[in-house]
Amino acid sequence: MSQPQKTRTTVDIYGQQYSIIGSESTSHIRLVASIVDDKMREISGKNPTLDINKLAVLTAVNIVHEHLKLKEDYEQLEKHVEQAKNEKD
């Protein structure tokens, strides 16, 4: 079984450069980095006294919270689709 090809992409997040290695496309990695950067800047704007470590943790907590909410919404939609299919049959 062949391994997916890995690419190295350099991104800027909150003024710091990071080299990210992954099997996703460069554009995908840049999009992810951009979203993290935007979220860090949003949180920093509301809490300008946060040090970088606390800012990074709060950003991670916020992004995981958003992920879990979207996952819940997706699961609810799946249930509704399944119910609609069963009612149709």
N, C-alpha and C positions, 0 to 999 in steps of 0.2 A: 504494500500500500504506500503510495507516495505522499509525502508531507506537502501541505500547501506552501507556496513560495512566500517567504517573509520579506517585507520591505521595511526600510528605515526611513522615517519621516521626522524632520525637525519642525517643531511647533513652538509658538510663543504663547505662554499662559501667564497672565498677570505679570508681564514684564520679565519672565524667566524663560529661557530656552530649554526645551526638553527634546530628547531624541527618543522616539517611540518606535519600537519594532513590533510588527504585527502582520497578520495575513490579510487584513482588510486593505482596501485601496487607499492610496495617499489622500484622495479627496475625502473619504470617509473619516480617516484619522484627523484630518484638518478640521472637519465639521465638528467632531467630538471635542477637539481642543478648543474650538471657538465657542461652543456651548459652555464648557467649563469656565473659560475666560469671562464670558458674559455674566455667568452666574456669580463668579467671584467678585466682579466689579459691581454687580447689583447689590450683593450683601455688604460689600465694603462701603458702598455709598450710604447704606442705612446704618452702618456700624463702623465709622471711620477709625475708631481707636483699637480695633481688633488687630492683634499681631497676625503674621502670616500663617502660623500653625493653626490658630483658632479659626481663622478665615477659611483655611483649606478644609478643616473638619466640618465646619458649618455648611460649607458648599457641598461636601460629600453627603451630609445628612439631608440637605434640601433636595439634591438630585435623586437620592435613593427614595425619599418620600414621594417625589413626583413619579418615579418609576413604579413604585408599588401602587399608587393611585391609578395610574394608567393600566397596570396589570389587572387590578380589580375591575376597572371599567371594561376591559377586554373580556374578562371571564364572564361578566354579566351579559355582555353582548352575545357571547357564544351560547350562553344558556337561553337567551331569548330566541336566537336563531334556531337552536335545537328544538325548543318548544313550538316554534312556528312550523318547523318541518314536521313534527309529530302531529300537530293539529291538522295539517294539510293532508297527511296520509290517512 
